[in-house]
Amino acid sequence: MKILYLVFNVHEVFIVQLDENFQVKIPKQIIKLLKLKAGDKLILEVHDNVVLLKKTFDINKWREKVSQLVGAWKDHPLIKEFGTAAKAIKWLRGHENIC
């Protein structure tokens, strides 16, 4: 049976073993660190003799979170005073020494 070495953050090395179905169990430390859940999709990249495991980025979840923020700043006093975030930021950058 082949043994695979998973290197994580270059500081930790985990040894995992292929089972008879050519599957590996991801160590709990990695599951917690990457906040993995059952059903998550992962990317496996192969470079020479190295297999790199990456968590995929779910663009739909990101869009959902961003859509919840749309308009959240419209009631902020700076936006009310300057009209747009760009104008408020420009003004703030000109007054960095007041903070």
Secondary structure, DSSP 8 states (H G I E B T S, - for coil): --EEEEEETTTEEEEEE--TTS-----HHHHHHHT--TT--EEEEEETTEEEEEE---HHHHHHHHHHHTTTTTTSHHHHHHSSHHHHHHHHHHTGGG-
